[in-house]
Amino acid sequence: MADEIKKESAEDKFRRLAETRVNAVLQKIRILSNLSKPPYKFGDEQVEKIFQAIRSELSEVEEKFKKRGSKKTSGFSL
């Protein structure tokens, strides 16, 4: 397998890594939702801070992709 990875194109490598990383992020977001259930207690301000941090980081990453000329699409598909 190591030889196969060395021979893969830049696009194939991007696709392979992006799918793995995006799926990992999506799984972490799903796990985060577990905090919305009992026995956890939280306030509106705490929730806003969480989602502001996520939105901010996501915006920064999106800008990095846009600067490289990536086209924005609806949904996620490789």
ROLUM-958449 format. One record per residue: residue in three letters; y negated, x, z negated of N, C-alpha, C in turn. Coordinates in steps of 0.001 Angstrom, whole numbers. Atoms other than C-alpha are relative to their C-alpha. Example, Ala and Ser with C-alpha at 12.3 -4.5 7.8 and 13.67 -1.06 7.14 Angstrom:
{type->Ala	n.y->1190	n.x->890	n.z->0	ca.y->4500	ca.x->12300	ca.z->-7800	c.y->-1200	c.x->900	c.z->0}
{type->Ser	n.y->1190	n.x->-820	n.z->60	ca.y->1060	ca.x->13670	ca.z->-7140	c.y->-1090	c.x->-770	c.z->-730}
# end
This chain:
{type->Met	n.y->1192	n.x->818	n.z->0	ca.y->0	ca.x->0	ca.z->0	c.y->-1253	c.x->860	c.z->0}
{type->Ala	n.y->1166	n.x->-880	n.z->33	ca.y->-2417	ca.x->2858	ca.z->-701	c.y->-387	c.x->436	c.z->1401}
{type->Asp	n.y->292	n.x->-384	n.z->-1379	ca.y->-2114	ca.x->3946	ca.z->2932	c.y->-626	c.x->-1152	c.z->780}
{type->Glu	n.y->560	n.x->1164	n.z->-673	ca.y->-2842	ca.x->398	ca.z->4108	c.y->-1456	c.x->-199	c.z->-373}
{type->Ile	n.y->1372	n.x->169	n.z->450	ca.y->-6017	ca.x->219	ca.z->2025	c.y->-901	c.x->1054	c.z->632}
{type->Lys	n.y->798	n.x->-1065	n.z->-611	ca.y->-7226	ca.x->3564	ca.z->3401	c.y->-325	c.x->-310	c.z->1453}
{type->Lys	n.y->177	n.x->282	n.z->-1413	ca.y->-6841	ca.x->2271	ca.z->6968	c.y->-769	c.x->-1292	c.z->266}
{type->Glu	n.y->663	n.x->1278	n.z->-224	ca.y->-8545	ca.x->-1090	ca.z->6444	c.y->-1452	c.x->206	c.z->411}
{type->Ser	n.y->1388	n.x->-75	n.z->-461	ca.y->-11889	ca.x->-1730	ca.z->8110	c.y->-943	c.x->-335	c.z->-1152}
{type->Ala	n.y->1010	n.x->308	n.z->1012	ca.y->-15109	ca.x->-2052	ca.z->6130	c.y->-84	c.x->-1508	c.z->-229}
{type->Glu	n.y->42	n.x->1455	n.z->127	ca.y->-15091	ca.x->-5792	ca.z->6850	c.y->1220	c.x->-523	c.z->-761}
{type->Asp	n.y->-1207	n.x->419	n.z->715	ca.y->-11500	ca.x->-6181	ca.z->5665	c.y->-84	c.x->359	c.z->-1477}
{type->Lys	n.y->145	n.x->-423	n.z->1392	ca.y->-12258	ca.x->-4207	ca.z->2519	c.y->-982	c.x->-914	c.z->-727}
{type->Phe	n.y->970	n.x->914	n.z->591	ca.y->-15328	ca.x->-6370	ca.z->1861	c.y->662	c.x->-1332	c.z->-313}
{type->Arg	n.y->-652	n.x->1289	n.z->173	ca.y->-13290	ca.x->-9538	ca.z->2347	c.y->979	c.x->40	c.z->-1188}
{type->Arg	n.y->-991	n.x->-139	n.z->1064	ca.y->-10502	ca.x->-8330	ca.z->37	c.y->-677	c.x->77	c.z->-1371}
{type->Leu	n.y->680	n.x->-171	n.z->1282	ca.y->-12859	ca.x->-7224	ca.z->-2735	c.y->-841	c.x->-1219	c.z->-375}
{type->Ala	n.y->842	n.x->1165	n.z->274	ca.y->-15218	ca.x->-10200	ca.z->-2407	c.y->834	c.x->-1172	c.z->-493}
{type->Glu	n.y->-836	n.x->1111	n.z->437	ca.y->-12418	ca.x->-12726	ca.z->-2696	c.y->483	c.x->203	c.z->-1427}
{type->Thr	n.y->-465	n.x->-297	n.z->1356	ca.y->-11054	ca.x->-11015	ca.z->-5794	c.y->-1133	c.x->-163	c.z->-1004}
{type->Arg	n.y->1116	n.x->32	n.z->944	ca.y->-14469	ca.x->-10657	ca.z->-7435	c.y->-587	c.x->-1394	c.z->-163}
{type->Val	n.y->543	n.x->1359	n.z->101	ca.y->-15728	ca.x->-14150	ca.z->-6602	c.y->958	c.x->-880	c.z->-789}
{type->Asn	n.y->-963	n.x->786	n.z->772	ca.y->-12521	ca.x->-15682	ca.z->-7919	c.y->-61	c.x->353	c.z->-1480}
{type->Ala	n.y->134	n.x->-408	n.z->1400	ca.y->-12939	ca.x->-13657	ca.z->-11131	c.y->-1247	c.x->-627	c.z->-630}
{type->Val	n.y->1237	n.x->614	n.z->503	ca.y->-16528	ca.x->-14906	ca.z->-11534	c.y->203	c.x->-1494	c.z->-212}
{type->Leu	n.y->-241	n.x->1433	n.z->120	ca.y->-15470	ca.x->-18505	ca.z->-10907	c.y->882	c.x->-314	c.z->-1200}
{type->Gln	n.y->-864	n.x->198	n.z->1161	ca.y->-12725	ca.x->-18196	ca.z->-13501	c.y->-792	c.x->161	c.z->-1301}
{type->Lys	n.y->818	n.x->-203	n.z->1204	ca.y->-15206	ca.x->-16834	ca.z->-16074	c.y->-936	c.x->-1184	c.z->-230}
{type->Ile	n.y->867	n.x->1177	n.z->137	ca.y->-17545	ca.x->-19762	ca.z->-15377	c.y->804	c.x->-1166	c.z->-548}
{type->Arg	n.y->-853	n.x->1079	n.z->518	ca.y->-14674	ca.x->-22173	ca.z->-15940	c.y->289	c.x->204	c.z->-1485}
{type->Ile	n.y->-261	n.x->-301	n.z->1407	ca.y->-13873	ca.x->-20441	ca.z->-19224	c.y->-1240	c.x->-268	c.z->-851}
{type->Leu	n.y->1241	n.x->267	n.z->719	ca.y->-17528	ca.x->-20663	ca.z->-20250	c.y->-118	c.x->-1478	c.z->-356}
{type->Ser	n.y->111	n.x->1438	n.z->255	ca.y->-17280	ca.x->-24436	ca.z->-19978	c.y->779	c.x->-432	c.z->-1246}
{type->Asn	n.y->-740	n.x->326	n.z->1222	ca.y->-14788	ca.x->-24401	ca.z->-22865	c.y->-911	c.x->-41	c.z->-1222}
{type->Leu	n.y->939	n.x->-1	n.z->1126	ca.y->-17754	ca.x->-23719	ca.z->-25167	c.y->-747	c.x->-1323	c.z->-141}
{type->Ser	n.y->702	n.x->1283	n.z->64	ca.y->-19105	ca.x->-27195	ca.z->-24367	c.y->772	c.x->-1035	c.z->-815}
{type->Lys	n.y->-872	n.x->934	n.z->721	ca.y->-16260	ca.x->-28804	ca.z->-26319	c.y->50	c.x->348	c.z->-1488}
{type->Pro	n.y->-217	n.x->-313	n.z->1420	ca.y->-15639	ca.x->-29135	ca.z->-30053	c.y->1079	c.x->1057	c.z->-139}
{type->Pro	n.y->790	n.x->61	n.z->1226	ca.y->-15435	ca.x->-27277	ca.z->-32376	c.y->-1352	c.x->698	c.z->106}
{type->Tyr	n.y->1235	n.x->-769	n.z->-142	ca.y->-18459	ca.x->-25431	ca.z->-30949	c.y->-1222	c.x->-891	c.z->-143}
{type->Lys	n.y->1278	n.x->700	n.z->152	ca.y->-21993	ca.x->-26454	ca.z->-31855	c.y->-1091	c.x->883	c.z->596}
{type->Phe	n.y->1059	n.x->-735	n.z->-687	ca.y->-25065	ca.x->-25463	ca.z->-29875	c.y->-1200	c.x->-910	c.z->201}
{type->Gly	n.y->1215	n.x->757	n.z->-242	ca.y->-28616	ca.x->-26490	ca.z->-29173	c.y->-419	c.x->85	c.z->1456}
{type->Asp	n.y->499	n.x->24	n.z->-1373	ca.y->-30442	ca.x->-27302	ca.z->-25977	c.y->-609	c.x->1347	c.z->404}
{type->Glu	n.y->633	n.x->-1292	n.z->-290	ca.y->-32388	ca.x->-24033	ca.z->-26214	c.y->1051	c.x->1068	c.z->310}
{type->Gln	n.y->-1069	n.x->-958	n.z->-245	ca.y->-29183	ca.x->-22022	ca.z->-26384	c.y->629	c.x->-223	c.z->1383}
{type->Val	n.y->-572	n.x->334	n.z->-1314	ca.y->-27768	ca.x->-23826	ca.z->-23350	c.y->-939	c.x->455	c.z->1107}
{type->Glu	n.y->984	n.x->-413	n.z->-1006	ca.y->-30978	ca.x->-23222	ca.z->-21407	c.y->-15	c.x->1519	c.z->170}
{type->Lys	n.y->-26	n.x->-1464	n.z->-79	ca.y->-30886	ca.x->-19495	ca.z->-22255	c.y->1224	c.x->498	c.z->766}
{type->Ile	n.y->-1224	n.x->-390	n.z->-704	ca.y->-27299	ca.x->-19228	ca.z->-21034	c.y->-170	c.x->-185	c.z->1494}
{type->Phe	n.y->81	n.x->291	n.z->-1427	ca.y->-27985	ca.x->-20891	ca.z->-17710	c.y->-1173	c.x->691	c.z->681}
{type->Gln	n.y->1092	n.x->-788	n.z->-576	ca.y->-31299	ca.x->-19137	ca.z->-17182	c.y->475	c.x->1418	c.z->285}
{type->Ala	n.y->-537	n.x->-1348	n.z->-211	ca.y->-29512	ca.x->-15788	ca.z->-17588	c.y->927	c.x->23	c.z->1208}
{type->Ile	n.y->-916	n.x->70	n.z->-1141	ca.y->-26831	ca.x->-16852	ca.z->-15116	c.y->-773	c.x->-171	c.z->1301}
{type->Arg	n.y->802	n.x->227	n.z->-1210	ca.y->-29378	ca.x->-18170	ca.z->-12589	c.y->-766	c.x->1252	c.z->393}
{type->Ser	n.y->778	n.x->-1203	n.z->-265	ca.y->-31477	ca.x->-15018	ca.z->-12908	c.y->865	c.x->1089	c.z->637}
{type->Glu	n.y->-906	n.x->-1021	n.z->-532	ca.y->-28560	ca.x->-12665	ca.z->-12319	c.y->505	c.x->-379	c.z->1388}
{type->Leu	n.y->-470	n.x->468	n.z->-1297	ca.y->-27248	ca.x->-14768	ca.z->-9455	c.y->-1089	c.x->155	c.z->1064}
{type->Ser	n.y->1119	n.x->-166	n.z->-938	ca.y->-30690	ca.x->-14745	ca.z->-7806	c.y->-181	c.x->1456	c.z->410}
{type->Glu	n.y->130	n.x->-1427	n.z->-303	ca.y->-30869	ca.x->-10960	ca.z->-8049	c.y->1084	c.x->461	c.z->968}
{type->Val	n.y->-1102	n.x->-391	n.z->-872	ca.y->-27462	ca.x->-10539	ca.z->-6447	c.y->-194	c.x->-604	c.z->1388}
{type->Glu	n.y->224	n.x->656	n.z->-1286	ca.y->-28293	ca.x->-13049	ca.z->-3717	c.y->-1075	c.x->729	c.z->804}
{type->Glu	n.y->1057	n.x->-737	n.z->-684	ca.y->-31489	ca.x->-11159	ca.z->-2880	c.y->513	c.x->1316	c.z->584}
{type->Lys	n.y->-573	n.x->-1244	n.z->-518	ca.y->-29506	ca.x->-7928	ca.z->-2494	c.y->774	c.x->-250	c.z->1286}
{type->Phe	n.y->-729	n.x->333	n.z->-1224	ca.y->-27283	ca.x->-9621	ca.z->71	c.y->-958	c.x->-381	c.z->1119}
{type->Lys	n.y->966	n.x->409	n.z->-1017	ca.y->-30243	ca.x->-11162	ca.z->1893	c.y->-729	c.x->1195	c.z->596}
{type->Lys	n.y->692	n.x->-1194	n.z->-484	ca.y->-31952	ca.x->-7787	ca.z->2144	c.y->835	c.x->756	c.z->1023}
{type->Arg	n.y->-892	n.x->-653	n.z->-959	ca.y->-28931	ca.x->-6512	ca.z->4067	c.y->191	c.x->-844	c.z->1248}
{type->Gly	n.y->-61	n.x->819	n.z->-1201	ca.y->-29322	ca.x->-9332	ca.z->6562	c.y->1108	c.x->-1031	c.z->15}
{type->Ser	n.y->-1036	n.x->1029	n.z->41	ca.y->-26545	ca.x->-11625	ca.z->5405	c.y->-629	c.x->-1368	c.z->218}
{type->Lys	n.y->484	n.x->1347	n.z->-237	ca.y->-26939	ca.x->-15204	ca.z->6557	c.y->507	c.x->-922	c.z->-1097}
{type->Lys	n.y->-363	n.x->945	n.z->1051	ca.y->-26939	ca.x->-17950	ca.z->3945	c.y->838	c.x->-1122	c.z->605}
{type->Thr	n.y->-854	n.x->1093	n.z->-455	ca.y->-24150	ca.x->-20499	ca.z->4340	c.y->202	c.x->-961	c.z->-1158}
{type->Ser	n.y->-298	n.x->937	n.z->1067	ca.y->-23253	ca.x->-23611	ca.z->2441	c.y->1466	c.x->184	c.z->-395}
{type->Gly	n.y->-1351	n.x->-229	n.z->485	ca.y->-20190	ca.x->-23166	ca.z->266	c.y->384	c.x->1466	c.z->52}
{type->Phe	n.y->-492	n.x->-1378	n.z->-32	ca.y->-18118	ca.x->-20025	ca.z->-62	c.y->1201	c.x->67	c.z->898}
{type->Ser	n.y->-1113	n.x->-186	n.z->-924	ca.y->-15887	ca.x->-18939	ca.z->2771	c.y->-84	c.x->1380	c.z->606}
{type->Leu	n.y->-41	n.x->-1311	n.z->-655	ca.y->-14839	ca.x->-15588	ca.z->4091	c.y->667	c.x->-193	c.z->1300}
# end
